[in-house]
Amino acid sequence: MASLSSSAPQAQPRPVNPPKAQEAAAPQTPAGAPPAAQTPSSPAANPHARNRRSMATLRTVAALVLREMSTRYGRTPGGYLWGILEPLAAILFLSLGFSLVIRTPSLGTSFLLFYASGFLPFNLYQTLSGTIARALAYSRPLLRYPAVTWLDAILARFVLNSLTGIVITTLLMTGILAVIDSRTAIDLPPLTEAIALAMVLGLGMGCMNAVLMGLFPLWDVAWSIITRPLFLASGVIYIYEDLPPVAQDILWYNPLLHITGLMRTGFYPTYNADYVSHSYVLLIGMSLTALGLVLMRRYHRVILNR
């Protein structure tokens, strides 16, 4: 009897759920198949992640701005004073030199006001395009950190040099108007438009040159040689109407000539710069900016690894 009881099959416990219900409740994955990965939510569907990323970008740009302020102006005697003295010296040199050759400038009677209204927007463009073109080389050690991107470096230099240029332009023009005791009726919209167009054009040219200088190091030297006559071709020391018709037809395609002419309309109410085209300058600046950013996104790793 003992052997019979030991050989008898033992009763199996009943499953809690029927087999079909178990299969339906928990489908089994095929053998050897990797576990299903969770689909990450897009930034558009997750506004909190997008806000965190935007705040991180702002903090990074602010840190880069403070770093450049301390390295460029904080370590030199005089600091920001040199940022004002350099363009002031250029304006004084132009005014003194041409006052010895001609009696009156092309507009008005003040050499200081005439050359300042042409030189300051040109200087803003030159500063922006030059500093943005070397943004990656300047911030190369910091770009090794994941929190700092190439776009942060470009935005930091654009913001800092734009604000610096606006402050310098405002201070110098205010001081010149006070010194010459001029009762000029200032028209702010053309002045604002000229400064904004100079900033857009400087940003676009800087982005393009940042890519070209990073991929082709000789482009830095070539660009400095090509742009040497730019000061004479941008209407800093003359107005568009002083040129012969052949030169007008050629130099009209220089967007800086439009910017300097637009700037002067804000200080000389009787001057109508009919040749100025806002859309042309904006198209050039925005096209260069878009193309430069696209190329930089494609080749920034190549540039940083050189």
Secondary structure, 3 states (H helix, E strand, C coil): CHHHHHHCCCCCCCCCCCHHHHHHHCCCCCCCCCCCCCCCCCCCCCHHHHHHHHHHHHHHHHHHHHHHHHHHCCCCCCCCHHHHHHHHHHHHHHHHHHHCCCCCCCCCCCHHHHHHHHHHHHHHHHHHHHHHHCHHHHCCCHHHCCCCCHHHHHHHHHHHHHHHHHHHHHHHHHHHHHHCCCCCCCCHHHHHHHHHHHHHHHHHHHHHHHHHHHHCCCHHHHHHHHCHHHCCCCCCCCCHHHCCHHHHHHHCCCHHHHHHHHHHHCCCCCCCCCCCCHHHHHHHHHHHHHHHHHHHHHHHHHHHCC
